[in-house]
Each structure stands twice: as C-alpha cells, then as structure tokens.
Amino acid sequence: MPESASAVPDERIPHWIDGAPVDPGDGARLGPVHDPALGSRTASVVLAAPADVDRAVASAARAFPAWRDLSMARRQVILFRFRELLNARREELAAIITGQHGKVLPDALGEIARGQEVLEFALGFPEILKGAFSRNVSNGVDVHSFPEPVGVCAVISPFNFPAMVPMWFFPVALAAGNTVVLKPSEKDPSAAVWLAALLTEAGLPDGVLNVVHGDKVAVDALLTHPEVAAVSFVGSTPIAAKVYETAARAGKRVQALGGAKNHMLVLPDADLDLVADAAVNAGFGSAGERCMAVSVVVAVEPVADALLAKTAERMAALRTGDGRRGCDMGPLITREHRDKVASYIELAEQDGAAVVVDGRGVVPDGDPGGFWLGPTLLDRVPTTSKVYTEEIFGPVLSVVRVASYEEGVRLINSGAFGNGTAIFTRDGGAARRFQHEVQVGMIGVNVPIPVPVAFHSFGGWKASAFGDTKAYGTQGFHFFTREKAVTTRWPDTGHGGIDLGFPRND
C-alpha cells in the first residue's frame, strides 16, 4: 500500500521530467521497492498524482515539434550514441534489475541484449520511413505519401522486464519522431529512470522522453489525457482489456499485450533430452515470470513418464537463490505474488494432480526472508482446474497427457490465450501442419520460447493481445506513424476549366 511521505526516511526514486529527476516532495504518495532476494524494502518510489502526469505530458508535448522536425540524421546520431553508452554500461543496468526484480544477473543481461536488438533495428528507421512517390498519375499530376509521427506516446510497462519491454517501444517511437511518457512498474522502477538519464547523456533533448511512476492513478491519467495520442501496454489480460477499452474510447490508438498460458506440444518422436532441457529453461527462467514462459507441457503418449523423469532430474540440479550469487533461478517479485503462486500447488493437489517436484520446500542460496519458491512440476493436471486455465506467472510447470497430435492441437486452440506455443518433433510434416493449424501468434519449432527477432514483430492472438498492431518490427513503426498522401499539380500544366464532376485520373 502507498505510504505517507513523512513516514519513509530512505531513498526516494523520483520521476524524470524535462530532462531531470523530479520529486514532488512532502505530501507525495510513496510505494515500497524491495530487494526480493532479501525480502526487505530498499527504497521508496514516488507515485504520481494526476498533476505529475500532466506535467510529464506537457513536457513531451512542448518537445514534440522540435523533435519531429529534427533531421533523420540527427535523431539517428543521438540514438546511436545511446546504443553505445548502453552497451558500455549494461552491467550497471543489470545490477539494478537484479536488485529490484530478483532475476539472476545473466538473465538481466539477456533482457538488456534483447532490448538492444530493438534499438539496433530502430536505428535503420530512414529506410523504413521513406514513403512513396508516383509520377504523372494523371495529366501533370503527381502523388506522394509519407509517414509522420503521431505525437505524445504513453508506454506502460510491466515488472517482469523493466528494461526490455520499454525498449520494445520507445526506440521505435523516438526514431519515428514521437515523444514519450514512460510509466514503468512501481515494483522495480529504477531501470526506467536510469535509461532516461542515459538518453539525456546521449543528447536526447529535454522532454522527449519522460518517466512517471505510479499505480492506477497514473495509468488512468495517461489513458484519458487529451494530449496523449497513442498507448502501448504490456501486462495481465484483464488490465490489457481495460487499457484498450479506455484508451480507444478516448480516441487513442492502442496496442495492449496481455497474459498467456503457453503450451509445448511434445510428439512421440521428439528428442526427450532436448525437450527436458527446453521445458526446464522455458518454464523456470526468471522464476517463470515471463509472458513467453512455457507453463504447460502437452505430452502425446507414450512419452510422458520418461519426459517427467528427465525433467525432474534436471530440476534437482537447479540452485534457487540470490541472483548475484551465480544461482540458476531467483526469487519472485513480491511476497504476495509468491504466496499466490504457491497457492496453485495446493489447488493442484486438491484437483487431483500429482506434485512431482514441490517448490514450496526449497532451501535457497540466499537470505531466508527472500520471496522464494522453487521450481515445481505437476503431472496429470485436469484441464478444468484453475491451475491449467489461469496464468500463474511463476515457476510452476504442468504436464497434460493426450493421446494424439490432433487432441493436443485442439487443447491448445480451446484456450482463451494465444500468445506463444511450441512443438517438439523430428517430423517436418507435423511441424509444418502445426504452425498453420494452431491459433497462436508466436510459434516455435523445437524452440521453446519463440520470441521473434527485432525485425519481425512480437504479439499474440485472442486474449493475449488487444489492438491490431504488434510490438516492434515494421508493425511498430506503423503504430507510431500515420500516413499523409499529397496530390500535386503545378500551374504550368494547365487546367481544365469548371467541372463539378468527381475528379478523374485521365
């Protein structure tokens, strides 16, 4: 819960507005920021009031005309300098992520690397934003079209990727000539401020990227603010749906990416050692707090028993603990979330599933007060159980047994979500059939976490995404621009006199 400013004597994490840190001072609401591996509060974050959001949006609106009109070459130089600074100091950012999110340091560095890929793709924006020209479409008439930025863009990002998810959006938005107000998760807010300060160091003009921290108050203010033209969101499906409805009703363009229940279909011909490695990596990396984590293994019999044994063997070797100690998996983000995820294990038992590996008894390599839950493996999970139907967002991997490929595909397609899925097989025909028949936005063939590279695009189907444009790739530039078409005739080409008929191209 938010705390009064006078009750908190520790470090305060400020907003970043107009190129500088901003703390509203006494009277501001504060939220606690924890080190999940210690279980203790290490800082407080200033939570925005509507006036703070107004100040950030006003800064972005003032900066927009000059940034829009800055030459492509100058924008490219600034973003490239940011890329070089980020590459040189990525370990510093990784330490911030681990200290507030809890993921292990190599995972934090991997997150930064994937964000850099989008930045590097965005650096090629002059090619993407070229426009088109058609000469002499009619007698003496030329037509050309070109994309222009939409204006002030809001980015609302989740706790699980405090650097990567913002970098899915703001490099593309900035490259296209927009200005940005970023609202990171209040659970791990420092990465966003660090990135904003680095952009300023790289030469980004004041106000082009602003950061406001906060909760529902800040989000609602951004969604309805008259000067915000576009909203990019990543979070749970219920909130994504609400964001989409609210912002679209306010006349904004919206991309809202929601939750997932990602399945991995294992055919009898698959390499089970490869599958077991993939299931452990994709199920327990970042403590399962990934929208692209594999949470359900759909095993086509008779492979389930052998696969369970291999998976459990690999799980036994995992070290859960402080991400700064060389462990394999860190804690969950908060005590409340850890307890919620653990409750699904009890529910699975009640619903008749077998608990093959129980993470509730983990002995961590870390402070006893940390938000620990070890990797958990469940077998024979009923598809009617909430353990199967709901997004758990933690290190809980469920196994569902089916009799055939067809049954597995029907099971995947019957779910509410459509974010990511994978098939493991040696059969090229089955893999080709799967990628066309499955109703999911991102598909892996012997790849357990099929996050596309930056020059494609990221996004799911069904309840996993709202809006018709995906993140990054050329679709990202499409989202952050709108096209103008100009039809031109010069006086020396003559005219045809008065004609009230509809214009024709002759």
C-alpha positions in Angstrom: 0.0 0.0 0.0 1.2 3.6 -0.6 2.8 5.2 2.5 2.9 8.8 3.7 6.0 10.7 2.7 6.8 11.7 6.3 6.9 8.0 7.4 9.7 7.0 5.0 13.2 8.1 5.6 15.0 6.0 3.0 15.9 6.6 -0.7 13.2 8.1 -2.9 13.1 7.2 -6.6 11.9 10.3 -8.5 10.1 10.9 -11.7 12.2 12.0 -14.8 10.6 15.0 -16.4 12.0 17.6 -18.8 15.5 16.0 -18.7 15.9 15.9 -14.9 14.8 14.0 -11.8 11.6 15.4 -10.2 10.4 14.6 -6.7 7.1 16.4 -5.7 8.3 16.5 -2.1 6.4 16.2 1.1 2.8 15.0 0.7 3.6 12.7 -2.3 2.3 9.2 -2.1 5.1 6.6 -1.9 5.3 3.0 -2.7 7.8 0.4 -1.3 10.5 -1.0 -3.5 12.0 -4.3 -2.3 15.0 -6.4 -2.9 13.2 -9.7 -3.5 16.2 -11.8 -2.6 16.4 -10.1 0.8 12.7 -9.6 1.4 13.3 -6.1 2.7 12.4 -2.7 1.4 15.4 -0.8 0.0 13.8 2.3 -1.4 10.5 4.2 -1.9 9.1 5.3 -5.2 7.2 8.5 -5.7 3.7 7.7 -7.0 2.3 10.2 -9.5 -0.7 12.3 -8.9 -2.7 13.5 -11.9 -0.8 16.8 -11.8 2.5 14.9 -12.1 1.2 13.1 -15.2 0.0 16.5 -16.6 3.5 17.9 -16.1 5.2 15.0 -17.9 2.7 15.1 -20.8 3.1 18.8 -21.1 6.9 18.4 -21.3 6.5 15.8 -24.0 4.0 18.0 -25.9 6.4 21.0 -25.8 9.3 18.9 -27.0 7.4 17.2 -29.9 7.5 19.9 -32.6 11.3 20.3 -32.5 12.0 16.6 -32.2 9.6 15.8 -35.1 11.3 18.4 -37.2 14.9 17.4 -36.3 16.6 15.7 -39.3 16.7 12.0 -39.5 20.4 12.1 -39.4 20.5 14.0 -36.1 17.9 11.6 -34.5 20.0 8.7 -35.7 23.2 10.1 -34.2 21.5 10.5 -30.8 20.0 7.0 -30.7 23.3 5.5 -31.9 25.1 7.3 -29.1 22.6 5.9 -26.6 23.2 2.4 -28.0 27.0 2.8 -27.4 26.5 4.1 -23.9 24.1 1.3 -23.1 26.4 -1.3 -24.4 29.3 0.0 -22.3 27.3 0.2 -19.1 24.9 -2.7 -19.4 26.3 -4.5 -16.3 25.3 -1.4 -14.2 21.7 -1.7 -15.5 21.7 -5.5 -15.0 22.6 -5.0 -11.3 19.7 -2.5 -10.9 17.3 -5.1 -12.5 18.5 -7.9 -10.3 18.3 -5.8 -7.1 14.7 -4.8 -7.7 13.2 -7.7 -9.8 15.3 -10.6 -8.4 16.2 -12.3 -11.7 19.7 -13.7 -11.9 22.4 -11.4 -13.4 22.8 -13.4 -16.7 19.1 -13.2 -17.2 19.1 -9.5 -16.6 21.9 -9.1 -19.1 19.9 -11.2 -21.6 16.9 -8.9 -21.2 19.1 -5.9 -21.9 20.5 -7.6 -25.0 17.1 -8.3 -26.4 16.1 -4.6 -25.8 19.3 -3.5 -27.6 18.2 -5.6 -30.6 15.1 -3.5 -31.0 17.2 -0.3 -30.6 19.6 -1.5 -33.3 16.7 -2.3 -35.6 15.2 1.1 -34.9 18.5 2.8 -36.0 17.6 1.8 -39.5 14.5 3.9 -39.5 15.4 6.2 -42.5 14.9 3.2 -44.8 11.5 2.2 -43.2 10.1 5.8 -43.2 11.0 6.6 -46.8 7.4 7.0 -48.2 6.4 6.6 -51.8 6.1 8.6 -55.0 4.1 8.2 -58.1 4.7 10.5 -61.1 2.1 11.6 -63.6 -0.8 9.6 -62.2 -3.0 11.9 -64.2 -2.1 14.6 -66.8 0.6 16.7 -65.0 -0.4 15.3 -61.5 2.0 13.6 -59.1 1.2 11.9 -55.8 3.5 11.2 -52.9 2.9 9.8 -49.5 4.9 9.8 -46.3 4.6 8.7 -42.6 4.5 11.3 -39.9 4.8 10.8 -36.1 1.5 10.7 -34.1 2.7 12.9 -31.2 2.9 12.1 -27.5 3.0 8.4 -26.8 2.5 6.6 -23.5 4.3 3.4 -22.7 3.0 1.4 -19.7 5.4 -1.5 -18.9 5.3 -4.4 -16.5 7.6 -5.5 -13.7 9.0 -8.6 -15.3 11.1 -6.9 -17.9 11.9 -3.4 -16.6 14.4 -2.7 -19.4 13.4 -4.9 -22.3 9.7 -4.1 -22.6 10.2 -0.3 -22.5 12.8 -0.8 -25.2 10.3 -2.7 -27.4 8.5 0.6 -27.8 10.4 3.8 -27.0 13.3 3.4 -29.6 10.8 2.9 -32.4 8.6 5.8 -31.1 11.6 8.1 -30.8 13.1 7.1 -34.1 9.8 7.9 -35.8 9.8 11.4 -34.3 7.4 11.0 -31.4 7.9 12.0 -27.8 7.2 9.5 -25.0 5.9 9.3 -21.4 7.0 6.0 -19.9 5.1 4.6 -16.8 7.2 1.6 -15.6 6.1 -0.8 -12.9 6.2 0.7 -9.4 7.7 -2.6 -8.2 11.1 -2.1 -10.0 11.1 1.5 -11.2 14.8 2.4 -11.2 15.7 0.9 -14.6 13.4 3.3 -16.4 15.0 6.3 -14.7 18.5 5.0 -15.5 17.5 4.6 -19.2 16.1 8.1 -19.3 19.2 9.6 -17.7 21.4 7.7 -20.2 19.3 9.0 -23.1 19.8 12.6 -21.8 23.5 11.9 -21.6 23.4 10.7 -25.2 22.0 14.1 -26.3 18.2 13.5 -26.3 16.6 16.9 -25.9 14.7 17.6 -22.6 11.1 16.4 -22.6 11.4 13.9 -25.5 11.3 11.0 -23.0 9.8 11.4 -19.6 9.2 8.9 -16.8 6.4 9.0 -14.3 6.0 6.3 -11.6 2.7 5.3 -10.2 -0.2 3.0 -9.9 -3.8 3.1 -11.3 -4.0 6.8 -10.7 -1.1 7.4 -13.1 -2.3 4.9 -15.7 -5.9 6.3 -15.7 -4.5 9.8 -16.2 -2.4 8.7 -19.2 -5.2 6.7 -20.8 -7.6 9.7 -20.8 -5.2 12.6 -21.3 -6.2 14.7 -24.3 -2.6 15.2 -25.4 -1.6 11.5 -25.5 -2.1 10.2 -29.0 -1.1 6.5 -28.6 -0.7 4.0 -25.8 1.5 0.9 -25.7 0.8 -1.5 -22.8 2.1 -4.9 -21.6 0.6 -6.6 -18.5 -2.2 -9.1 -17.5 -5.1 -9.8 -19.8 -7.8 -8.1 -17.5 -5.8 -4.9 -17.3 -4.8 -5.0 -21.0 -8.5 -5.3 -21.9 -9.3 -2.3 -19.7 -6.5 -0.3 -21.1 -7.6 -1.0 -24.6 -11.2 -0.1 -24.0 -10.5 3.1 -22.0 -7.8 4.5 -24.3 -9.7 3.6 -27.5 -12.8 5.2 -26.1 -10.7 8.4 -25.6 -9.8 8.3 -29.3 -6.3 7.0 -29.0 -4.6 4.2 -31.0 -3.7 1.3 -28.6 -1.6 -1.8 -28.6 -2.2 -3.7 -25.4 -0.4 -7.0 -24.9 -1.9 -9.3 -22.2 -1.3 -12.6 -20.5 -0.6 -16.1 -21.7 -0.8 -19.8 -21.0 1.9 -21.1 -23.3 1.8 -24.8 -24.3 4.6 -27.0 -25.6 3.4 -30.0 -27.6 5.7 -33.0 -27.5 5.3 -35.7 -30.1 6.4 -39.3 -29.5 9.3 -38.9 -32.0 10.9 -35.9 -30.2 14.3 -35.9 -28.6 13.3 -36.1 -25.0 16.6 -34.9 -23.7 16.2 -31.8 -25.8 12.6 -31.5 -24.6 13.5 -31.8 -20.9 16.2 -29.1 -21.3 13.8 -26.8 -23.1 11.0 -27.4 -20.6 13.3 -26.5 -17.6 14.8 -23.5 -19.4 11.4 -22.1 -20.6 9.5 -23.0 -17.5 11.8 -21.7 -14.8 13.9 -19.0 -16.3 13.2 -15.7 -14.5 11.2 -17.8 -12.0 8.5 -18.3 -14.6 7.7 -14.5 -14.6 7.6 -14.3 -18.3 4.7 -13.9 -20.7 6.5 -16.3 -23.0 7.3 -18.9 -20.3 6.2 -22.4 -21.1 3.6 -23.3 -18.4 2.0 -26.5 -19.9 3.8 -29.4 -21.5 1.3 -31.4 -23.6 2.8 -34.9 -23.9 1.5 -37.2 -26.6 1.6 -40.6 -25.1 3.6 -42.8 -24.5 6.3 -40.2 -23.7 5.0 -38.6 -20.5 6.6 -40.9 -17.9 10.1 -40.7 -19.5 9.8 -37.0 -20.0 8.8 -36.4 -16.4 11.8 -38.4 -15.1 14.2 -36.5 -17.3 12.7 -33.1 -16.4 12.7 -33.9 -12.6 16.3 -35.0 -12.8 17.3 -31.6 -14.3 15.3 -29.7 -11.8 17.1 -31.4 -8.9 20.3 -29.7 -10.1 18.9 -26.2 -10.1 20.1 -23.7 -7.5 17.4 -21.3 -6.4 18.8 -18.2 -4.6 20.2 -14.7 -4.8 20.7 -13.7 -8.4 24.1 -12.2 -7.5 25.5 -15.5 -6.3 25.6 -17.4 -9.5 22.3 -19.2 -8.9 20.1 -20.6 -11.6 16.8 -19.0 -10.5 16.0 -16.1 -8.3 13.0 -15.1 -6.1 9.6 -13.9 -7.1 8.9 -10.2 -7.3 6.9 -9.8 -4.0 5.8 -11.9 -1.0 2.2 -11.6 -2.1 2.9 -12.9 -5.5 5.0 -15.7 -4.1 2.1 -16.7 -1.9 -0.4 -16.6 -4.7 1.8 -18.8 -7.0 2.3 -21.3 -4.1 -1.4 -21.5 -3.6 -1.8 -23.0 -7.1 0.3 -26.0 -5.9 -2.2 -26.7 -3.1 -5.0 -26.3 -5.5 -3.5 -28.7 -8.0 -3.4 -31.4 -5.2 -7.0 -30.7 -4.4 -8.0 -31.1 -8.1 -6.2 -34.4 -8.4 -2.9 -33.5 -10.0 0.3 -35.2 -8.8 3.0 -33.0 -7.4 6.2 -34.5 -8.8 8.5 -31.7 -7.6 7.3 -29.3 -4.9 9.0 -25.9 -4.8 7.4 -24.9 -1.5 10.2 -26.7 0.4 13.1 -25.1 -1.4 16.2 -24.3 0.6 17.5 -21.1 -1.1 21.1 -19.9 -1.5 20.0 -16.6 -0.1 18.5 -14.7 2.8 15.7 -16.6 4.5 13.5 -13.6 4.2 13.5 -13.6 0.4 10.4 -14.3 -1.7 11.4 -17.9 -2.5 9.5 -20.6 -4.3 11.5 -23.4 -6.0 10.8 -24.9 -9.4 7.6 -27.0 -9.3 6.5 -29.9 -11.6 2.9 -31.1 -11.7 1.6 -34.1 -13.6 -1.9 -35.1 -14.8 -3.3 -31.6 -14.3 -7.0 -31.6 -15.1 -7.9 -29.1 -17.9 -10.8 -28.0 -15.8 -8.5 -26.9 -12.9 -7.6 -23.2 -12.5 -4.1 -24.4 -12.4 -4.5 -25.2 -16.1 -6.8 -22.4 -17.2 -5.2 -19.4 -15.4 -1.9 -17.7 -15.9 0.2 -18.5 -12.8 3.2 -16.4 -13.7 5.6 -18.3 -11.6 7.9 -21.4 -11.6 5.1 -24.0 -11.9 5.2 -26.4 -14.9 2.1 -28.5 -15.6 2.1 -31.7 -17.7 -1.1 -32.7 -19.5 -1.2 -36.1 -21.2 -3.0 -36.6 -24.6 -3.4 -39.5 -27.0 -2.7 -37.8 -30.3 -1.4 -34.8 -32.1 -4.9 -33.8 -33.0 -6.0 -33.9 -29.4 -3.1 -31.7 -28.4 -3.8 -29.1 -31.0 -7.5 -29.0 -30.0 -6.5 -28.5 -26.4 -4.2 -25.6 -27.3 -6.7 -23.9 -29.6 -9.5 -24.2 -27.0 -7.7 -21.9 -24.5 -8.5 -18.3 -24.0 -4.9 -17.2 -24.7 -2.9 -17.2 -27.9 0.5 -15.8 -27.1 3.2 -18.4 -27.7 3.4 -22.1 -28.3 6.0 -24.7 -29.4 6.1 -28.1 -30.9 8.9 -30.6 -30.4 9.3 -33.2 -33.1 11.6 -34.6 -35.8 8.7 -34.8 -38.2 8.8 -31.8 -40.6 5.4 -32.5 -41.9 3.9 -32.4 -38.4 5.7 -29.2 -37.7 4.5 -27.6 -40.9 1.0 -28.7 -40.2 1.2 -27.4 -36.6 2.3 -23.9 -37.5 -0.8 -23.5 -39.8 -3.4 -25.2 -37.6 -2.5 -23.7 -34.2 -4.3 -20.5 -33.3 -1.4 -18.7 -31.6 0.6 -15.6 -32.6 4.1 -16.8 -32.0 5.2 -20.4 -32.7 8.4 -22.3 -32.0 9.5 -25.5 -33.8 11.9 -27.2 -31.4 12.3 -23.6 -29.9 10.6 -23.3 -26.5 10.5 -19.5 -26.2 9.7 -18.2 -29.7 10.3 -14.5 -29.1 10.8 -13.1 -32.6 13.9 -11.1 -33.5 13.5 -7.3 -33.7 13.0 -7.1 -37.4 9.9 -9.2 -37.2 7.3 -8.4 -34.5 6.0 -9.5 -31.1 2.4 -10.2 -30.2 -0.2 -12.9 -29.6 -3.8 -13.6 -30.5 -7.1 -13.9 -28.7 -7.0 -12.7 -25.1 -3.2 -12.2 -25.3 -3.4 -9.0 -27.3 -5.8 -6.2 -28.0 -5.4 -3.9 -31.0 -4.4 -4.8 -34.5 -0.7 -3.8 -34.4 2.1 -5.8 -32.8 5.2 -4.6 -31.0 8.5 -3.6 -32.7 9.4 -4.6 -36.2 7.9 -2.7 -39.1 4.5 -3.0 -37.4 5.9 -0.9 -34.6 6.7 1.9 -37.0 3.3 1.5 -38.5 1.8 2.0 -35.0 3.9 5.1 -34.2 3.2 6.9 -37.5 0.3 7.9 -39.7 0.4 8.4 -43.4 -0.2 11.6 -45.4 -0.9 11.5 -49.2 -0.2 14.6 -51.2 -1.6 15.2 -54.7 0.2 17.9 -56.7 -0.4 19.8 -59.9 1.8 22.8 -60.8 0.3 25.8 -62.7 2.4 25.3 -65.8 0.5 22.1 -66.6 -2.7 24.0 -67.4 -6.2 23.5 -66.2 -9.4 22.1 -67.5 -11.9 24.9 -66.6 -15.0 24.4 -64.5 -16.1 20.8 -63.9 -18.3 19.9 -60.9 -18.0 16.2 -61.6 -15.9 13.8 -59.4 -12.2 14.2 -60.2 -10.9 11.5 -62.7 -7.4 10.3 -63.4 -7.1 10.5 -67.1 
